[in-house]
Amino acid sequence: MADAAPRRSPLRASLIAAAIALVAGGALLFGLAPEPERVTAAGDGAALRSVATQRVSRLAIRSQVEVSGVLEARRSVQIFAETRGPVIAVGAEELDRVDAGGLLVEIDPLLAEVAVERAEAAIARNTSEVALARSNLERRRSLADRGAASTSEFDDAVNAEKVAAAALRESRAELKRARDDLSKKTIVARFSGVLRSFSVEVGEYVGAGQRLGELLDLSTARVQIGLSDREIVAVRAGHPATVRVEAYAGEPFDGEILRVGAAADVVSKKFPVEIELPNPDARLLPGMVATVILDLGEAELRTVIPRDATLDEFGLRFVWVVERDGSDGHWVARRRRVAVRPLPFRPGEFEVLSGLAEGEEIAITGMRQLRDGERVRRGGVEAS
């Protein structure tokens, strides 16, 4: 009697049934899928994607550099007392604006006036003594010529005249010193400006060399920037500059380059450049943050496109060029790689180095939905 057929396990039977179901389902889906020709046909006519385009053009753009700095006063002078004594008058206070020659501090001049009078009296006395000594010298010389006076007596007369003359010169020098000390009892502003600091009170005793304050000259404002070796060769003293200050947003200030450094800074490797700005109303104050804009040459024609019209893929830039299809005249979007670089002071644009020609049109909408070779409908051409 033949052996009975082996039994199939329930698990194996289930797996086989599942595999058959998957194969059958795949065949059914493949049969229901639309043919490729039908998809292509669906992209024609009214179903074409509408994109706005912009014509590539060349613009005259001036090469510029933009550097930030901090405004400074034209000059700053520390005010010191050059003599000692009690303060009897104060002509200004801290933060005041003062005119050239205006009184700042007056120190009690009594002792200096006394010293001047003593020096003047000494000069009068020494002048008389010199006259007497010269008269005696002339008499001794006359007697010596006749043999009526000894040589020693004549020498004594010569020496007495020299001593009297030296005393006169000394008293005159003392008078100059006394008058100089007297003049220093009054301290005035050397130029018109603003007192950044000035802490002096009437009755205060000040000593020689004591710091009293600081005077700023705001007739012009200055800012120092640093330029690279490629930039420094394009500027010179007298070169115009435009400065924008954060405190006065949107308002430009015209100035010019005052000095150009002949050597680079050892740390920053930048060449120092100092710009000066007229400041008749003293609106530009030391410490304000400023941005200096310098033109580095004549305007040049450059191919420019909107930054938003480019796609960045792993550091490479692409655009969609919209052009006529030679076969049937339809508009077609073609993906093209371009080389670009940023433009100074034009953050929304790129300069095209290669990949595009003047007059070509690029898509400026729907760039991420387009497919290479896709037929499109132009929704309007914008000028760059």
VOTORLUM-898672 format. One record per residue (C-alpha): residue in three letters; x, z, y negated. Coordinates in steps of 0.1 Angstrom, whole numbers, padded with zeros to 4 digits, always signed. Each point is the difference from the previous one (the first is absolute). Example, Ala and Ser with C-alpha at 12.3 -4.5 7.8 and 13.67 -1.06 7.14 Angstrom:
BEGIN
ALA+0123+0078+0045SER+0014-0007-0034
END
This chain:
BEGIN
MET+0000+0000+0000ALA+0015-0011-0034ASP+0010+0027-0025ALA-0025+0006-0029ALA+0009-0014-0035PRO+0020+0025-0021ARG-0020+0018-0027ARG+0007-0006-0037SER+0005+0032-0020PRO-0026+0006-0028LEU+0028+0001-0027ARG+0014-0034+0010ALA-0034-0015-0001SER-0006+0013-0035LEU+0032-0014-0013ILE-0007-0034+0014ALA-0035+0000-0015ALA+0014+0009-0035ALA+0026-0027+0001ILE-0026-0026+0009ALA-0022+0012-0029LEU+0029-0003-0025VAL+0008-0035+0011ALA-0036-0011-0003GLY-0003+0016-0035GLY+0031-0017-0013ALA-0012-0034+0013LEU-0033+0006-0018LEU+0017+0009-0033PHE+0023-0031+0002GLY-0030-0022+0006LEU-0019+0014-0031ALA+0031-0002-0024PRO-0003-0028-0026GLU+0024-0029+0003PRO+0029-0002-0025GLU-0013-0032-0015ARG-0032+0018-0010VAL+0020+0028-0019THR+0019-0027-0019ALA-0033-0017-0009ALA-0014+0033-0012GLY+0028+0002-0027ASP-0011-0032-0017GLY-0024-0006-0029ALA-0018+0030-0015ALA+0019+0025+0022LEU+0034-0006-0018ARG+0016+0030-0015SER+0001+0000-0038VAL+0032+0011-0017ALA+0012+0001-0036THR+0033-0017-0007GLN+0026+0001-0027ARG+0023-0028-0010VAL+0037+0008+0001SER+0016-0005-0034ARG+0033+0007-0018LEU+0000+0024-0029ALA+0026+0006-0027ILE+0012+0036+0007ARG+0027+0019-0018SER+0024+0021+0020GLN-0003+0036-0010VAL+0012+0035+0009GLU-0019+0032-0003VAL+0019+0033-0001SER-0013+0035-0008GLY+0018+0025-0023VAL-0006+0030-0023LEU-0002-0003-0038GLU+0027+0018-0020ALA+0004+0006-0037ARG+0024-0022-0020ARG+0022+0030-0005SER-0001+0037+0005VAL+0019+0025-0021GLN+0006+0037+0008ILE-0003+0022-0031PHE+0026+0028-0003ALA+0008+0026-0027GLU+0035-0007-0013THR+0002+0033-0019ARG-0013+0035+0003GLY-0025+0021-0019PRO-0037+0010-0003VAL-0026-0028-0002ILE-0019+0002-0033ALA-0022-0032+0004VAL-0013-0023+0027GLY-0013-0035-0009ALA-0015-0011+0033GLU-0012+0012+0034GLU+0003-0012+0035LEU-0017-0034+0007ASP-0003-0008-0037ARG+0009-0034-0014VAL+0026+0002-0026ASP+0015-0025-0025ALA+0036-0008-0005GLY+0015+0027-0024GLY-0029+0024+0006LEU+0008+0037+0000LEU+0003+0016+0034VAL+0017+0033-0005GLU+0016+0018-0030ILE+0025+0028+0007ASP+0007+0027-0027PRO+0027-0017-0022LEU+0011+0032-0019LEU+0034+0005+0018ALA+0008-0037-0001GLU-0007-0001-0037VAL+0023+0030-0006ALA+0027-0018+0021VAL-0003-0031-0022GLU+0003+0021-0032ARG+0031+0017+0013ALA+0016-0033+0010GLU-0008-0014-0034ALA+0016+0030-0017ALA+0031-0003+0022ILE+0003-0036-0010ALA-0001+0009-0037ARG+0026+0027+0005ASN+0023-0022+0021THR-0003-0029-0025SER+0012+0023-0028GLU+0029+0012+0022VAL+0010-0036+0008ALA+0001-0009-0037LEU+0021+0031-0008ALA+0024-0007+0029ARG+0005-0036-0011SER+0006+0010-0036ASN+0027+0025+0012LEU+0015-0027+0021GLU+0003-0024-0029ARG+0017+0027-0021ARG+0025+0009+0028ARG+0007-0037+0005SER+0008-0004-0037LEU+0022+0031-0001ALA+0018-0011+0032ASP+0007-0034-0016ARG+0017+0018-0029GLY+0018+0024+0023ALA-0019+0030-0013ALA-0017+0008+0033SER+0015+0005+0034THR-0009-0020+0030SER-0017+0029+0018GLU-0023+0005-0030PHE-0010-0037+0001ASP-0006+0002+0038ASP-0022+0030-0005ALA-0021-0019-0026VAL-0004-0030+0024ASN-0011+0023+0028ALA-0025+0019-0022GLU-0016-0034-0010LYS-0003-0010+0037VAL-0016+0033+0010ALA-0025-0002-0029ALA-0009-0036+0010ALA-0005+0010+0037ALA-0022+0029-0011LEU-0021-0024-0020ARG-0004-0024+0030GLU-0010+0030+0022SER-0027+0012-0025ARG-0014-0036-0002ALA-0003-0002+0038GLU-0017+0034+0000LEU-0025-0013-0026LYS-0008-0030+0023ARG-0005+0023+0029ALA-0023+0024-0020ARG-0021-0029-0013ASP-0003-0015+0035ASP-0012+0034+0013LEU-0025+0002-0029SER-0013-0035+0008LYS-0006+0010+0036LYS-0022+0028-0010THR-0027-0026-0004ILE-0009-0021+0031VAL-0019-0032-0005ALA-0013-0028+0023ARG+0026-0027+0003PHE-0027-0026+0007SER-0038-0002+0003GLY-0013+0012+0033VAL-0017+0026+0021LEU+0012+0035+0008ARG-0002+0003+0037SER+0011+0036-0002PHE+0007+0023-0030SER-0001+0037+0004VAL+0011+0016-0033GLU-0018+0027-0020VAL+0005+0013-0035GLY+0021+0032+0001GLU+0018-0010+0032TYR+0038+0003-0001VAL+0017-0031+0013GLY+0036-0004+0010ALA+0024-0030-0003GLY-0005-0023+0030GLN-0035+0013+0008ARG-0024-0026+0013LEU-0032-0002-0022GLY-0019-0030+0014GLU-0001-0038+0008LEU-0010-0029-0022LEU-0012-0033+0015ASP+0001-0034-0017LEU-0032-0018+0010SER+0004-0030-0023THR+0007-0020+0031ALA-0005+0007+0037ARG+0025-0009+0027VAL-0002-0003+0037GLN+0029-0006+0024ILE-0005-0020+0033GLY+0022-0013+0027LEU+0003-0037+0011SER+0016-0016+0030ASP+0030-0023-0003ARG-0023-0031+0004GLU-0023+0013-0028ILE+0027+0012-0025VAL+0014-0035-0004ALA-0033-0013-0014VAL-0002+0025-0029ARG+0019+0008-0031ALA-0001+0021-0032GLY-0030-0011-0021HIS-0019-0013+0030PRO-0038+0007-0005ALA-0017+0026+0022THR-0036+0011+0005VAL-0006+0037+0007ARG-0032+0016+0014VAL-0006+0037-0002GLU-0023+0019+0023ALA-0013+0020-0029TYR-0012-0032-0017ALA-0014-0019+0029GLY-0004-0037-0007GLU+0019+0000-0033PRO+0033-0018+0000PHE+0029+0010-0023ASP+0026-0026-0010GLY+0037+0008-0001GLU+0034-0014+0007ILE+0031+0007+0020LEU+0024+0022-0021ARG+0029+0002+0024VAL+0010-0014+0034GLY+0024+0019+0022ALA+0032-0017+0010ALA+0004+0020+0032ALA-0024+0012+0027ASP-0008+0036+0007VAL+0021+0013+0029VAL-0030+0016+0017SER-0029-0024-0006LYS+0021-0032-0002LYS-0023-0010-0029PHE+0012-0012-0034PRO-0014+0022-0028VAL-0021-0018-0027GLU-0014+0017-0031ILE-0031-0012-0016GLU-0011+0009-0036LEU-0036+0000-0013PRO-0012+0004-0036ASN-0019+0032-0003PRO-0012+0003-0037ASP-0030+0021+0009ALA+0019+0022+0024ARG-0025-0007+0028LEU+0027-0005+0026LEU+0013+0034+0009PRO+0030+0011+0020GLY-0009+0006+0037MET-0028-0026+0002VAL+0002-0021+0031ALA+0004-0037-0008THR+0003-0033+0018VAL+0024-0026-0014ILE-0008-0037+0006LEU+0028-0025-0005ASP-0002-0038+0003LEU+0030-0012+0019GLY-0002-0037-0007GLU-0021-0030-0009ALA-0034-0007+0017GLU+0003-0019+0033LEU-0026-0019+0019ARG-0010+0018+0032THR-0025-0007+0028VAL-0024+0029-0001ILE-0028+0011+0024PRO-0023+0031+0002ARG+0015+0028+0021ASP-0034+0005+0017ALA+0000-0036+0012THR+0029+0008+0024LEU-0001+0017+0034ASP+0028+0023+0010GLU+0008-0001+0037PHE+0030+0020+0012GLY+0018-0006-0033LEU-0008-0038-0001ARG-0024-0015-0026PHE-0026-0026+0008VAL-0027-0019-0020TRP-0029-0022+0009VAL+0005-0035-0014VAL-0033-0018-0004GLU+0005-0038+0002ARG-0018-0032+0010ASP+0000-0010+0036GLY+0014-0035+0001SER-0023-0011+0029ASP-0035+0007-0015GLY+0006+0013-0035HIS-0012+0036+0008TRP+0017+0030-0016VAL+0021+0019+0025ALA+0018+0034-0002ARG+0036-0001+0011ARG+0021+0032+0005ARG+0034-0003-0016ARG+0029+0023-0004VAL+0014+0004-0035ALA+0030+0018-0016VAL-0009+0021-0030ARG+0013+0027-0023PRO-0016+0024-0025LEU-0002-0009-0037PRO+0010+0027-0025PHE-0029+0013-0021ARG-0025-0022+0021PRO-0010+0023+0029GLY-0028-0023+0011GLU+0021-0031+0005PHE+0029-0013+0021GLU+0025-0027-0008VAL+0002-0026+0027LEU+0035-0008+0011SER-0009-0025+0028GLY-0029-0012+0021LEU-0024-0011-0028ALA+0000-0029-0025GLU-0017-0002-0034GLY-0035-0014+0003GLU-0008+0013+0035GLU-0030+0022+0005ILE+0000+0034+0017ALA-0029+0021+0012ILE-0006+0032-0021THR-0030+0013+0020GLY-0007+0005+0037MET+0037-0003+0010ARG-0003+0024+0029GLN-0029-0018+0016LEU+0015-0035-0001ARG+0014-0018+0031ASP+0028-0025-0002GLY-0015-0035-0002GLU-0035+0013-0008ARG-0022-0023-0020VAL-0012+0018-0032ARG-0022-0007-0030ARG+0017+0007-0034GLY-0020+0025-0021GLY+0018-0009-0032VAL+0034-0005-0014GLU+0015+0026-0024ALA+0029-0008-0023SER+0030+0023+0003
END
